[in-house]
Amino acid sequence: MIHNHPSGDPSPSRADIDLTRQIAEAAKRLGIALHDHIIIGAGGYTSLRAQGLI
């Protein structure tokens, strides 16, 4: 998954983290692996996988 933050700050919000975990769980039930969720902002990007959030 990937999305941008128009604010420019690529830090994940609590809602980003919660939704990502819900989607990962739903995908797992269907036999689909969620490899990462990348958030892009003006200051760079954040990988939720690299942050240990999924």
ModelCIF file with pLDDT and N, C-alpha, C, O atoms, coordinates in Angstrom:
data_MODEL
#
_entry.id   MODEL 
#
_entity.id                         1 
_entity.type                       polymer 
_entity.pdbx_number_of_molecules   1 
#
_entity_poly.entity_id                      1 
_entity_poly.type                           'polypeptide(L)' 
_entity_poly.nstd_linkage                   no 
_entity_poly.nstd_monomer                   no 
_entity_poly.pdbx_seq_one_letter_code       MIHNHPSGDPSPSRADIDLTRQIAEAAKRLGIALHDHIIIGAGGYTSLRAQGLI 
_entity_poly.pdbx_seq_one_letter_code_can   MIHNHPSGDPSPSRADIDLTRQIAEAAKRLGIALHDHIIIGAGGYTSLRAQGLI 
_entity_poly.pdbx_strand_id                 A 
#
loop_
_entity_poly_seq.entity_id 
_entity_poly_seq.num 
_entity_poly_seq.mon_id 
_entity_poly_seq.hetero 
1 1  MET n 
1 2  ILE n 
1 3  HIS n 
1 4  ASN n 
1 5  HIS n 
1 6  PRO n 
1 7  SER n 
1 8  GLY n 
1 9  ASP n 
1 10 PRO n 
1 11 SER n 
1 12 PRO n 
1 13 SER n 
1 14 ARG n 
1 15 ALA n 
1 16 ASP n 
1 17 ILE n 
1 18 ASP n 
1 19 LEU n 
1 20 THR n 
1 21 ARG n 
1 22 GLN n 
1 23 ILE n 
1 24 ALA n 
1 25 GLU n 
1 26 ALA n 
1 27 ALA n 
1 28 LYS n 
1 29 ARG n 
1 30 LEU n 
1 31 GLY n 
1 32 ILE n 
1 33 ALA n 
1 34 LEU n 
1 35 HIS n 
1 36 ASP n 
1 37 HIS n 
1 38 ILE n 
1 39 ILE n 
1 40 ILE n 
1 41 GLY n 
1 42 ALA n 
1 43 GLY n 
1 44 GLY n 
1 45 TYR n 
1 46 THR n 
1 47 SER n 
1 48 LEU n 
1 49 ARG n 
1 50 ALA n 
1 51 GLN n 
1 52 GLY n 
1 53 LEU n 
1 54 ILE n 
#
_struct_asym.id          A 
_struct_asym.entity_id   1 
#
loop_
_ma_qa_metric.id 
_ma_qa_metric.mode 
_ma_qa_metric.name 
_ma_qa_metric.software_group_id 
_ma_qa_metric.type 
1 global pLDDT . pLDDT 
2 local  pLDDT . pLDDT 
#
_ma_qa_metric_global.metric_id      1 
_ma_qa_metric_global.metric_value   95.56 
_ma_qa_metric_global.model_id       1 
_ma_qa_metric_global.ordinal_id     1 
#
loop_
_ma_qa_metric_local.label_asym_id 
_ma_qa_metric_local.label_comp_id 
_ma_qa_metric_local.label_seq_id 
_ma_qa_metric_local.metric_id 
_ma_qa_metric_local.metric_value 
_ma_qa_metric_local.model_id 
_ma_qa_metric_local.ordinal_id 
A MET 1  2 96.00 1 1  
A ILE 2  2 96.00 1 2  
A HIS 3  2 95.00 1 3  
A ASN 4  2 96.00 1 4  
A HIS 5  2 96.00 1 5  
A PRO 6  2 94.00 1 6  
A SER 7  2 93.00 1 7  
A GLY 8  2 94.00 1 8  
A ASP 9  2 95.00 1 9  
A PRO 10 2 96.00 1 10 
A SER 11 2 95.00 1 11 
A PRO 12 2 96.00 1 12 
A SER 13 2 95.00 1 13 
A ARG 14 2 96.00 1 14 
A ALA 15 2 96.00 1 15 
A ASP 16 2 96.00 1 16 
A ILE 17 2 96.00 1 17 
A ASP 18 2 97.00 1 18 
A LEU 19 2 96.00 1 19 
A THR 20 2 96.00 1 20 
A ARG 21 2 95.00 1 21 
A GLN 22 2 97.00 1 22 
A ILE 23 2 96.00 1 23 
A ALA 24 2 96.00 1 24 
A GLU 25 2 96.00 1 25 
A ALA 26 2 97.00 1 26 
A ALA 27 2 96.00 1 27 
A LYS 28 2 96.00 1 28 
A ARG 29 2 97.00 1 29 
A LEU 30 2 97.00 1 30 
A GLY 31 2 97.00 1 31 
A ILE 32 2 97.00 1 32 
A ALA 33 2 95.00 1 33 
A LEU 34 2 96.00 1 34 
A HIS 35 2 96.00 1 35 
A ASP 36 2 97.00 1 36 
A HIS 37 2 97.00 1 37 
A ILE 38 2 98.00 1 38 
A ILE 39 2 98.00 1 39 
A ILE 40 2 97.00 1 40 
A GLY 41 2 96.00 1 41 
A ALA 42 2 94.00 1 42 
A GLY 43 2 83.00 1 43 
A GLY 44 2 96.00 1 44 
A TYR 45 2 97.00 1 45 
A THR 46 2 97.00 1 46 
A SER 47 2 97.00 1 47 
A LEU 48 2 97.00 1 48 
A ARG 49 2 96.00 1 49 
A ALA 50 2 96.00 1 50 
A GLN 51 2 95.00 1 51 
A GLY 52 2 94.00 1 52 
A LEU 53 2 93.00 1 53 
A ILE 54 2 88.00 1 54 
#
loop_
_atom_site.group_PDB 
_atom_site.id 
_atom_site.type_symbol 
_atom_site.label_atom_id 
_atom_site.label_alt_id 
_atom_site.label_comp_id 
_atom_site.label_asym_id 
_atom_site.label_entity_id 
_atom_site.label_seq_id 
_atom_site.pdbx_PDB_ins_code 
_atom_site.Cartn_x 
_atom_site.Cartn_y 
_atom_site.Cartn_z 
_atom_site.occupancy 
_atom_site.B_iso_or_equiv 
_atom_site.pdbx_formal_charge 
_atom_site.auth_seq_id 
_atom_site.auth_comp_id 
_atom_site.auth_asym_id 
_atom_site.auth_atom_id 
_atom_site.pdbx_PDB_model_num 
ATOM 1   N N  . MET A 1 1  ? 0.849  -1.161  0.000  1.00 96.00 ? 1  MET A N  1 
ATOM 2   C CA . MET A 1 1  ? 0.000  0.000   0.000  1.00 96.00 ? 1  MET A CA 1 
ATOM 3   C C  . MET A 1 1  ? 0.896  1.225   0.000  1.00 96.00 ? 1  MET A C  1 
ATOM 4   O O  . MET A 1 1  ? 2.037  1.195   0.459  1.00 96.00 ? 1  MET A O  1 
ATOM 5   N N  . ILE A 1 2  ? 0.337  2.304   -0.531 1.00 96.00 ? 2  ILE A N  1 
ATOM 6   C CA . ILE A 1 2  ? 1.071  3.563   -0.539 1.00 96.00 ? 2  ILE A CA 1 
ATOM 7   C C  . ILE A 1 2  ? 0.072  4.714   -0.573 1.00 96.00 ? 2  ILE A C  1 
ATOM 8   O O  . ILE A 1 2  ? -0.965 4.637   -1.232 1.00 96.00 ? 2  ILE A O  1 
ATOM 9   N N  . HIS A 1 3  ? 0.397  5.761   0.136  1.00 95.00 ? 3  HIS A N  1 
ATOM 10  C CA . HIS A 1 3  ? -0.394 6.985   0.032  1.00 95.00 ? 3  HIS A CA 1 
ATOM 11  C C  . HIS A 1 3  ? 0.467  8.172   0.422  1.00 95.00 ? 3  HIS A C  1 
ATOM 12  O O  . HIS A 1 3  ? 1.578  8.011   0.928  1.00 95.00 ? 3  HIS A O  1 
ATOM 13  N N  . ASN A 1 4  ? -0.055 9.362   0.181  1.00 96.00 ? 4  ASN A N  1 
ATOM 14  C CA . ASN A 1 4  ? 0.727  10.558  0.506  1.00 96.00 ? 4  ASN A CA 1 
ATOM 15  C C  . ASN A 1 4  ? 0.050  11.351  1.615  1.00 96.00 ? 4  ASN A C  1 
ATOM 16  O O  . ASN A 1 4  ? -1.146 11.215  1.870  1.00 96.00 ? 4  ASN A O  1 
ATOM 17  N N  . HIS A 1 5  ? 0.845  12.170  2.254  1.00 96.00 ? 5  HIS A N  1 
ATOM 18  C CA . HIS A 1 5  ? 0.347  13.123  3.244  1.00 96.00 ? 5  HIS A CA 1 
ATOM 19  C C  . HIS A 1 5  ? 0.572  14.519  2.667  1.00 96.00 ? 5  HIS A C  1 
ATOM 20  O O  . HIS A 1 5  ? 1.709  14.989  2.610  1.00 96.00 ? 5  HIS A O  1 
ATOM 21  N N  . PRO A 1 6  ? -0.496 15.183  2.241  1.00 94.00 ? 6  PRO A N  1 
ATOM 22  C CA . PRO A 1 6  ? -0.352 16.518  1.665  1.00 94.00 ? 6  PRO A CA 1 
ATOM 23  C C  . PRO A 1 6  ? 0.308  17.524  2.617  1.00 94.00 ? 6  PRO A C  1 
ATOM 24  O O  . PRO A 1 6  ? 0.846  18.536  2.170  1.00 94.00 ? 6  PRO A O  1 
ATOM 25  N N  . SER A 1 7  ? 0.267  17.252  3.909  1.00 93.00 ? 7  SER A N  1 
ATOM 26  C CA . SER A 1 7  ? 0.910  18.149  4.878  1.00 93.00 ? 7  SER A CA 1 
ATOM 27  C C  . SER A 1 7  ? 2.421  18.171  4.701  1.00 93.00 ? 7  SER A C  1 
ATOM 28  O O  . SER A 1 7  ? 3.094  19.101  5.144  1.00 93.00 ? 7  SER A O  1 
ATOM 29  N N  . GLY A 1 8  ? 2.954  17.127  4.044  1.00 94.00 ? 8  GLY A N  1 
ATOM 30  C CA . GLY A 1 8  ? 4.395  17.037  3.839  1.00 94.00 ? 8  GLY A CA 1 
ATOM 31  C C  . GLY A 1 8  ? 5.111  16.174  4.851  1.00 94.00 ? 8  GLY A C  1 
ATOM 32  O O  . GLY A 1 8  ? 6.249  15.764  4.620  1.00 94.00 ? 8  GLY A O  1 
ATOM 33  N N  . ASP A 1 9  ? 4.466  15.888  5.972  1.00 95.00 ? 9  ASP A N  1 
ATOM 34  C CA . ASP A 1 9  ? 5.057  15.059  7.031  1.00 95.00 ? 9  ASP A CA 1 
ATOM 35  C C  . ASP A 1 9  ? 4.696  13.602  6.777  1.00 95.00 ? 9  ASP A C  1 
ATOM 36  O O  . ASP A 1 9  ? 3.518  13.249  6.843  1.00 95.00 ? 9  ASP A O  1 
ATOM 37  N N  . PRO A 1 10 ? 5.676  12.742  6.487  1.00 96.00 ? 10 PRO A N  1 
ATOM 38  C CA . PRO A 1 10 ? 5.372  11.353  6.175  1.00 96.00 ? 10 PRO A CA 1 
ATOM 39  C C  . PRO A 1 10 ? 5.163  10.450  7.401  1.00 96.00 ? 10 PRO A C  1 
ATOM 40  O O  . PRO A 1 10 ? 5.052  9.232   7.260  1.00 96.00 ? 10 PRO A O  1 
ATOM 41  N N  . SER A 1 11 ? 5.110  11.034  8.578  1.00 95.00 ? 11 SER A N  1 
ATOM 42  C CA . SER A 1 11 ? 4.904  10.227  9.784  1.00 95.00 ? 11 SER A CA 1 
ATOM 43  C C  . SER A 1 11 ? 3.504  9.621   9.784  1.00 95.00 ? 11 SER A C  1 
ATOM 44  O O  . SER A 1 11 ? 2.533  10.307  9.465  1.00 95.00 ? 11 SER A O  1 
ATOM 45  N N  . PRO A 1 12 ? 3.389  8.337   10.141 1.00 96.00 ? 12 PRO A N  1 
ATOM 46  C CA . PRO A 1 12 ? 2.066  7.714   10.151 1.00 96.00 ? 12 PRO A CA 1 
ATOM 47  C C  . PRO A 1 12 ? 1.214  8.226   11.318 1.00 96.00 ? 12 PRO A C  1 
ATOM 48  O O  . PRO A 1 12 ? 1.699  8.399   12.436 1.00 96.00 ? 12 PRO A O  1 
ATOM 49  N N  . SER A 1 13 ? -0.043 8.457   11.030 1.00 95.00 ? 13 SER A N  1 
ATOM 50  C CA . SER A 1 13 ? -0.982 8.841   12.088 1.00 95.00 ? 13 SER A CA 1 
ATOM 51  C C  . SER A 1 13 ? -1.479 7.570   12.778 1.00 95.00 ? 13 SER A C  1 
ATOM 52  O O  . SER A 1 13 ? -1.270 6.463   12.281 1.00 95.00 ? 13 SER A O  1 
ATOM 53  N N  . ARG A 1 14 ? -2.124 7.735   13.901 1.00 96.00 ? 14 ARG A N  1 
ATOM 54  C CA . ARG A 1 14 ? -2.719 6.590   14.598 1.00 96.00 ? 14 ARG A CA 1 
ATOM 55  C C  . ARG A 1 14 ? -3.720 5.902   13.676 1.00 96.00 ? 14 ARG A C  1 
ATOM 56  O O  . ARG A 1 14 ? -3.804 4.675   13.649 1.00 96.00 ? 14 ARG A O  1 
ATOM 57  N N  . ALA A 1 15 ? -4.482 6.699   12.917 1.00 96.00 ? 15 ALA A N  1 
ATOM 58  C CA . ALA A 1 15 ? -5.462 6.136   11.976 1.00 96.00 ? 15 ALA A CA 1 
ATOM 59  C C  . ALA A 1 15 ? -4.761 5.338   10.873 1.00 96.00 ? 15 ALA A C  1 
ATOM 60  O O  . ALA A 1 15 ? -5.253 4.281   10.477 1.00 96.00 ? 15 ALA A O  1 
ATOM 61  N N  . ASP A 1 16 ? -3.623 5.825   10.372 1.00 96.00 ? 16 ASP A N  1 
ATOM 62  C CA . ASP A 1 16 ? -2.860 5.085   9.356  1.00 96.00 ? 16 ASP A CA 1 
ATOM 63  C C  . ASP A 1 16 ? -2.442 3.722   9.887  1.00 96.00 ? 16 ASP A C  1 
ATOM 64  O O  . ASP A 1 16 ? -2.577 2.708   9.202  1.00 96.00 ? 16 ASP A O  1 
ATOM 65  N N  . ILE A 1 17 ? -1.941 3.709   11.098 1.00 96.00 ? 17 ILE A N  1 
ATOM 66  C CA . ILE A 1 17 ? -1.463 2.462   11.707 1.00 96.00 ? 17 ILE A CA 1 
ATOM 67  C C  . ILE A 1 17 ? -2.621 1.493   11.935 1.00 96.00 ? 17 ILE A C  1 
ATOM 68  O O  . ILE A 1 17 ? -2.527 0.317   11.586 1.00 96.00 ? 17 ILE A O  1 
ATOM 69  N N  . ASP A 1 18 ? -3.706 1.983   12.516 1.00 97.00 ? 18 ASP A N  1 
ATOM 70  C CA . ASP A 1 18 ? -4.859 1.122   12.799 1.00 97.00 ? 18 ASP A CA 1 
ATOM 71  C C  . ASP A 1 18 ? -5.450 0.547   11.520 1.00 97.00 ? 18 ASP A C  1 
ATOM 72  O O  . ASP A 1 18 ? -5.724 -0.651  11.448 1.00 97.00 ? 18 ASP A O  1 
ATOM 73  N N  . LEU A 1 19 ? -5.648 1.386   10.514 1.00 96.00 ? 19 LEU A N  1 
ATOM 74  C CA . LEU A 1 19 ? -6.225 0.927   9.259  1.00 96.00 ? 19 LEU A CA 1 
ATOM 75  C C  . LEU A 1 19 ? -5.313 -0.076  8.569  1.00 96.00 ? 19 LEU A C  1 
ATOM 76  O O  . LEU A 1 19 ? -5.790 -1.066  8.013  1.00 96.00 ? 19 LEU A O  1 
ATOM 77  N N  . THR A 1 20 ? -4.016 0.166   8.597  1.00 96.00 ? 20 THR A N  1 
ATOM 78  C CA . THR A 1 20 ? -3.058 -0.757  7.985  1.00 96.00 ? 20 THR A CA 1 
ATOM 79  C C  . THR A 1 20 ? -3.136 -2.125  8.653  1.00 96.00 ? 20 THR A C  1 
ATOM 80  O O  . THR A 1 20 ? -3.122 -3.150  7.972  1.00 96.00 ? 20 THR A O  1 
ATOM 81  N N  . ARG A 1 21 ? -3.215 -2.145  9.953  1.00 95.00 ? 21 ARG A N  1 
ATOM 82  C CA . ARG A 1 21 ? -3.309 -3.428  10.670 1.00 95.00 ? 21 ARG A CA 1 
ATOM 83  C C  . ARG A 1 21 ? -4.609 -4.147  10.347 1.00 95.00 ? 21 ARG A C  1 
ATOM 84  O O  . ARG A 1 21 ? -4.623 -5.370  10.208 1.00 95.00 ? 21 ARG A O  1 
ATOM 85  N N  . GLN A 1 22 ? -5.695 -3.407  10.227 1.00 97.00 ? 22 GLN A N  1 
ATOM 86  C CA . GLN A 1 22 ? -6.979 -4.017  9.864  1.00 97.00 ? 22 GLN A CA 1 
ATOM 87  C C  . GLN A 1 22 ? -6.929 -4.602  8.449  1.00 97.00 ? 22 GLN A C  1 
ATOM 88  O O  . GLN A 1 22 ? -7.412 -5.709  8.211  1.00 97.00 ? 22 GLN A O  1 
ATOM 89  N N  . ILE A 1 23 ? -6.351 -3.862  7.532  1.00 96.00 ? 23 ILE A N  1 
ATOM 90  C CA . ILE A 1 23 ? -6.238 -4.344  6.157  1.00 96.00 ? 23 ILE A CA 1 
ATOM 91  C C  . ILE A 1 23 ? -5.315 -5.556  6.092  1.00 96.00 ? 23 ILE A C  1 
ATOM 92  O O  . ILE A 1 23 ? -5.610 -6.516  5.380  1.00 96.00 ? 23 ILE A O  1 
ATOM 93  N N  . ALA A 1 24 ? -4.208 -5.525  6.821  1.00 96.00 ? 24 ALA A N  1 
ATOM 94  C CA . ALA A 1 24 ? -3.274 -6.662  6.836  1.00 96.00 ? 24 ALA A CA 1 
ATOM 95  C C  . ALA A 1 24 ? -3.957 -7.917  7.359  1.00 96.00 ? 24 ALA A C  1 
ATOM 96  O O  . ALA A 1 24 ? -3.749 -9.006  6.824  1.00 96.00 ? 24 ALA A O  1 
ATOM 97  N N  . GLU A 1 25 ? -4.766 -7.774  8.396  1.00 96.00 ? 25 GLU A N  1 
ATOM 98  C CA . GLU A 1 25 ? -5.484 -8.931  8.958  1.00 96.00 ? 25 GLU A CA 1 
ATOM 99  C C  . GLU A 1 25 ? -6.515 -9.462  7.975  1.00 96.00 ? 25 GLU A C  1 
ATOM 100 O O  . GLU A 1 25 ? -6.626 -10.674 7.791  1.00 96.00 ? 25 GLU A O  1 
ATOM 101 N N  . ALA A 1 26 ? -7.267 -8.576  7.345  1.00 97.00 ? 26 ALA A N  1 
ATOM 102 C CA . ALA A 1 26 ? -8.263 -9.004  6.355  1.00 97.00 ? 26 ALA A CA 1 
ATOM 103 C C  . ALA A 1 26 ? -7.576 -9.682  5.167  1.00 97.00 ? 26 ALA A C  1 
ATOM 104 O O  . ALA A 1 26 ? -8.048 -10.708 4.677  1.00 97.00 ? 26 ALA A O  1 
ATOM 105 N N  . ALA A 1 27 ? -6.474 -9.114  4.710  1.00 96.00 ? 27 ALA A N  1 
ATOM 106 C CA . ALA A 1 27 ? -5.739 -9.699  3.592  1.00 96.00 ? 27 ALA A CA 1 
ATOM 107 C C  . ALA A 1 27 ? -5.208 -11.083 3.950  1.00 96.00 ? 27 ALA A C  1 
ATOM 108 O O  . ALA A 1 27 ? -5.249 -12.001 3.130  1.00 96.00 ? 27 ALA A O  1 
ATOM 109 N N  . LYS A 1 28 ? -4.715 -11.229 5.169  1.00 96.00 ? 28 LYS A N  1 
ATOM 110 C CA . LYS A 1 28 ? -4.177 -12.519 5.629  1.00 96.00 ? 28 LYS A CA 1 
ATOM 111 C C  . LYS A 1 28 ? -5.247 -13.604 5.556  1.00 96.00 ? 28 LYS A C  1 
ATOM 112 O O  . LYS A 1 28 ? -4.965 -14.735 5.160  1.00 96.00 ? 28 LYS A O  1 
ATOM 113 N N  . ARG A 1 29 ? -6.465 -13.260 5.937  1.00 97.00 ? 29 ARG A N  1 
ATOM 114 C CA . ARG A 1 29 ? -7.568 -14.225 5.886  1.00 97.00 ? 29 ARG A CA 1 
ATOM 115 C C  . ARG A 1 29 ? -7.860 -14.678 4.457  1.00 97.00 ? 29 ARG A C  1 
ATOM 116 O O  . ARG A 1 29 ? -8.372 -15.776 4.239  1.00 97.00 ? 29 ARG A O  1 
ATOM 117 N N  . LEU A 1 30 ? -7.533 -13.828 3.493  1.00 97.00 ? 30 LEU A N  1 
ATOM 118 C CA . LEU A 1 30 ? -7.742 -14.159 2.087  1.00 97.00 ? 30 LEU A CA 1 
ATOM 119 C C  . LEU A 1 30 ? -6.498 -14.757 1.438  1.00 97.00 ? 30 LEU A C  1 
ATOM 120 O O  . LEU A 1 30 ? -6.483 -15.029 0.238  1.00 97.00 ? 30 LEU A O  1 
ATOM 121 N N  . GLY A 1 31 ? -5.461 -14.958 2.238  1.00 97.00 ? 31 GLY A N  1 
ATOM 122 C CA . GLY A 1 31 ? -4.227 -15.527 1.716  1.00 97.00 ? 31 GLY A CA 1 
ATOM 123 C C  . GLY A 1 31 ? -3.362 -14.516 0.976  1.00 97.00 ? 31 GLY A C  1 
ATOM 124 O O  . GLY A 1 31 ? -2.536 -14.891 0.143  1.00 97.00 ? 31 GLY A O  1 
ATOM 125 N N  . ILE A 1 32 ? -3.551 -13.235 1.278  1.00 97.00 ? 32 ILE A N  1 
ATOM 126 C CA . ILE A 1 32 ? -2.795 -12.165 0.628  1.00 97.00 ? 32 ILE A CA 1 
ATOM 127 C C  . ILE A 1 32 ? -1.855 -11.544 1.667  1.00 97.00 ? 32 ILE A C  1 
ATOM 128 O O  . ILE A 1 32 ? -2.277 -11.212 2.775  1.00 97.00 ? 32 ILE A O  1 
ATOM 129 N N  . ALA A 1 33 ? -0.602 -11.393 1.304  1.00 95.00 ? 33 ALA A N  1 
ATOM 130 C CA . ALA A 1 33 ? 0.372  -10.787 2.209  1.00 95.00 ? 33 ALA A CA 1 
ATOM 131 C C  . ALA A 1 33 ? 0.476  -9.288  1.937  1.00 95.00 ? 33 ALA A C  1 
ATOM 132 O O  . ALA A 1 33 ? 0.634  -8.869  0.790  1.00 95.00 ? 33 ALA A O  1 
ATOM 133 N N  . LEU A 1 34 ? 0.390  -8.502  2.972  1.00 96.00 ? 34 LEU A N  1 
ATOM 134 C CA . LEU A 1 34 ? 0.650  -7.061  2.862  1.00 96.00 ? 34 LEU A CA 1 
ATOM 135 C C  . LEU A 1 34 ? 2.116  -6.872  3.205  1.00 96.00 ? 34 LEU A C  1 
ATOM 136 O O  . LEU A 1 34 ? 2.520  -7.039  4.356  1.00 96.00 ? 34 LEU A O  1 
ATOM 137 N N  . HIS A 1 35 ? 2.905  -6.527  2.213  1.00 96.00 ? 35 HIS A N  1 
ATOM 138 C CA . HIS A 1 35 ? 4.351  -6.434  2.416  1.00 96.00 ? 35 HIS A CA 1 
ATOM 139 C C  . HIS A 1 35 ? 4.772  -5.143  3.110  1.00 96.00 ? 35 HIS A C  1 
ATOM 140 O O  . HIS A 1 35 ? 5.711  -5.139  3.905  1.00 96.00 ? 35 HIS A O  1 
ATOM 141 N N  . ASP A 1 36 ? 4.077  -4.054  2.808  1.00 97.00 ? 36 ASP A N  1 
ATOM 142 C CA . ASP A 1 36 ? 4.463  -2.781  3.411  1.00 97.00 ? 36 ASP A CA 1 
ATOM 143 C C  . ASP A 1 36 ? 3.366  -1.757  3.164  1.00 97.00 ? 36 ASP A C  1 
ATOM 144 O O  . ASP A 1 36 ? 2.473  -1.964  2.343  1.00 97.00 ? 36 ASP A O  1 
ATOM 145 N N  . HIS A 1 37 ? 3.451  -0.672  3.876  1.00 97.00 ? 37 HIS A N  1 
ATOM 146 C CA . HIS A 1 37 ? 2.616  0.509   3.659  1.00 97.00 ? 37 HIS A CA 1 
ATOM 147 C C  . HIS A 1 37 ? 3.572  1.690   3.719  1.00 97.00 ? 37 HIS A C  1 
ATOM 148 O O  . HIS A 1 37 ? 4.173  1.975   4.754  1.00 97.00 ? 37 HIS A O  1 
ATOM 149 N N  . ILE A 1 38 ? 3.697  2.366   2.593  1.00 98.00 ? 38 ILE A N  1 
ATOM 150 C CA . ILE A 1 38 ? 4.610  3.493   2.465  1.00 98.00 ? 38 ILE A CA 1 
ATOM 151 C C  . ILE A 1 38 ? 3.796  4.784   2.487  1.00 98.00 ? 38 ILE A C  1 
ATOM 152 O O  . ILE A 1 38 ? 2.786  4.903   1.793  1.00 98.00 ? 38 ILE A O  1 
ATOM 153 N N  . ILE A 1 39 ? 4.243  5.743   3.284  1.00 98.00 ? 39 ILE A N  1 
ATOM 154 C CA . ILE A 1 39 ? 3.622  7.066   3.312  1.00 98.00 ? 39 ILE A CA 1 
ATOM 155 C C  . ILE A 1 39 ? 4.647  8.050   2.773  1.00 98.00 ? 39 ILE A C  1 
ATOM 156 O O  . ILE A 1 39 ? 5.782  8.105   3.246  1.00 98.00 ? 39 ILE A O  1 
ATOM 157 N N  . ILE A 1 40 ? 4.232  8.827   1.777  1.00 97.00 ? 40 ILE A N  1 
ATOM 158 C CA . ILE A 1 40 ? 5.122  9.788   1.127  1.00 97.00 ? 40 ILE A CA 1 
ATOM 159 C C  . ILE A 1 40 ? 4.723  11.203  1.533  1.00 97.00 ? 40 ILE A C  1 
ATOM 160 O O  . ILE A 1 40 ? 3.541  11.544  1.575  1.00 97.00 ? 40 ILE A O  1 
ATOM 161 N N  . GLY A 1 41 ? 5.716  12.006  1.826  1.00 96.00 ? 41 GLY A N  1 
ATOM 162 C CA . GLY A 1 41 ? 5.510  13.420  2.134  1.00 96.00 ? 41 GLY A CA 1 
ATOM 163 C C  . GLY A 1 41 ? 6.635  14.228  1.522  1.00 96.00 ? 41 GLY A C  1 
ATOM 164 O O  . GLY A 1 41 ? 7.575  13.666  0.961  1.00 96.00 ? 41 GLY A O  1 
ATOM 165 N N  . ALA A 1 42 ? 6.545  15.526  1.624  1.00 94.00 ? 42 ALA A N  1 
ATOM 166 C CA . ALA A 1 42 ? 7.560  16.401  1.045  1.00 94.00 ? 42 ALA A CA 1 
ATOM 167 C C  . ALA A 1 42 ? 8.940  16.135  1.642  1.00 94.00 ? 42 ALA A C  1 
ATOM 168 O O  . ALA A 1 42 ? 9.957  16.332  0.976  1.00 94.00 ? 42 ALA A O  1 
ATOM 169 N N  . GLY A 1 43 ? 8.974  15.690  2.893  1.00 83.00 ? 43 GLY A N  1 
ATOM 170 C CA . GLY A 1 43 ? 10.240 15.455  3.576  1.00 83.00 ? 43 GLY A CA 1 
ATOM 171 C C  . GLY A 1 43 ? 10.786 14.054  3.412  1.00 83.00 ? 43 GLY A C  1 
ATOM 172 O O  . GLY A 1 43 ? 11.753 13.696  4.085  1.00 83.00 ? 43 GLY A O  1 
ATOM 173 N N  . GLY A 1 44 ? 10.194 13.241  2.531  1.00 96.00 ? 44 GLY A N  1 
ATOM 174 C CA . GLY A 1 44 ? 10.674 11.876  2.347  1.00 96.00 ? 44 GLY A CA 1 
ATOM 175 C C  . GLY A 1 44 ? 9.540  10.873  2.444  1.00 96.00 ? 44 GLY A C  1 
ATOM 176 O O  . GLY A 1 44 ? 8.419  11.140  2.011  1.00 96.00 ? 44 GLY A O  1 
ATOM 177 N N  . TYR A 1 45 ? 9.840  9.725   3.013  1.00 97.00 ? 45 TYR A N  1 
ATOM 178 C CA . TYR A 1 45 ? 8.826  8.680   3.137  1.00 97.00 ? 45 TYR A CA 1 
ATOM 179 C C  . TYR A 1 45 ? 9.030  7.908   4.429  1.00 97.00 ? 45 TYR A C  1 
ATOM 180 O O  . TYR A 1 45 ? 10.088 7.970   5.056  1.00 97.00 ? 45 TYR A O  1 
ATOM 181 N N  . THR A 1 46 ? 7.988  7.178   4.810  1.00 97.00 ? 46 THR A N  1 
ATOM 182 C CA . THR A 1 46 ? 8.056  6.298   5.971  1.00 97.00 ? 46 THR A CA 1 
ATOM 183 C C  . THR A 1 46 ? 7.511  4.939   5.572  1.00 97.00 ? 46 THR A C  1 
ATOM 184 O O  . THR A 1 46 ? 6.468  4.851   4.924  1.00 97.00 ? 46 THR A O  1 
ATOM 185 N N  . SER A 1 47 ? 8.203  3.890   5.952  1.00 97.00 ? 47 SER A N  1 
ATOM 186 C CA . SER A 1 47 ? 7.764  2.515   5.759  1.00 97.00 ? 47 SER A CA 1 
ATOM 187 C C  . SER A 1 47 ? 7.222  2.006   7.088  1.00 97.00 ? 47 SER A C  1 
ATOM 188 O O  . SER A 1 47 ? 7.952  1.960   8.078  1.00 97.00 ? 47 SER A O  1 
ATOM 189 N N  . LEU A 1 48 ? 5.960  1.628   7.117  1.00 97.00 ? 48 LEU A N  1 
ATOM 190 C CA . LEU A 1 48 ? 5.409  1.088   8.351  1.00 97.00 ? 48 LEU A CA 1 
ATOM 191 C C  . LEU A 1 48 ? 6.068  -0.238  8.712  1.00 97.00 ? 48 LEU A C  1 
ATOM 192 O O  . LEU A 1 48 ? 6.207  -0.554  9.894  1.00 97.00 ? 48 LEU A O  1 
ATOM 193 N N  . ARG A 1 49 ? 6.478  -1.020  7.710  1.00 96.00 ? 49 ARG A N  1 
ATOM 194 C CA . ARG A 1 49 ? 7.183  -2.287  7.973  1.00 96.00 ? 49 ARG A CA 1 
ATOM 195 C C  . ARG A 1 49 ? 8.526  -1.987  8.649  1.00 96.00 ? 49 ARG A C  1 
ATOM 196 O O  . ARG A 1 49 ? 8.871  -2.624  9.645  1.00 96.00 ? 49 ARG A O  1 
ATOM 197 N N  . ALA A 1 50 ? 9.279  -1.031  8.120  1.00 96.00 ? 50 ALA A N  1 
ATOM 198 C CA . ALA A 1 50 ? 10.593 -0.702  8.686  1.00 96.00 ? 50 ALA A CA 1 
ATOM 199 C C  . ALA A 1 50 ? 10.465 -0.134  10.105 1.00 96.00 ? 50 ALA A C  1 
ATOM 200 O O  . ALA A 1 50 ? 11.376 -0.282  10.920 1.00 96.00 ? 50 ALA A O  1 
ATOM 201 N N  . GLN A 1 51 ? 9.349  0.508   10.391 1.00 95.00 ? 51 GLN A N  1 
ATOM 202 C CA . GLN A 1 51 ? 9.109  1.068   11.712 1.00 95.00 ? 51 GLN A CA 1 
ATOM 203 C C  . GLN A 1 51 ? 8.603  0.013   12.697 1.00 95.00 ? 51 GLN A C  1 
ATOM 204 O O  . GLN A 1 51 ? 8.424  0.300   13.881 1.00 95.00 ? 51 GLN A O  1 
ATOM 205 N N  . GLY A 1 52 ? 8.371  -1.214  12.205 1.00 94.00 ? 52 GLY A N  1 
ATOM 206 C CA . GLY A 1 52 ? 7.875  -2.301  13.064 1.00 94.00 ? 52 GLY A CA 1 
ATOM 207 C C  . GLY A 1 52 ? 6.401  -2.142  13.403 1.00 94.00 ? 52 GLY A C  1 
ATOM 208 O O  . GLY A 1 52 ? 5.930  -2.665  14.414 1.00 94.00 ? 52 GLY A O  1 
ATOM 209 N N  . LEU A 1 53 ? 5.679  -1.426  12.564 1.00 93.00 ? 53 LEU A N  1 
ATOM 210 C CA . LEU A 1 53 ? 4.261  -1.169  12.854 1.00 93.00 ? 53 LEU A CA 1 
ATOM 211 C C  . LEU A 1 53 ? 3.319  -2.173  12.196 1.00 93.00 ? 53 LEU A C  1 
ATOM 212 O O  . LEU A 1 53 ? 2.122  -2.187  12.483 1.00 93.00 ? 53 LEU A O  1 
ATOM 213 N N  . ILE A 1 54 ? 3.859  -3.010  11.317 1.00 88.00 ? 54 ILE A N  1 
ATOM 214 C CA . ILE A 1 54 ? 3.074  -4.122  10.740 1.00 88.00 ? 54 ILE A CA 1 
ATOM 215 C C  . ILE A 1 54 ? 3.952  -5.336  10.661 1.00 88.00 ? 54 ILE A C  1 
ATOM 216 O O  . ILE A 1 54 ? 3.507  -6.391  10.209 1.00 88.00 ? 54 ILE A O  1 
#
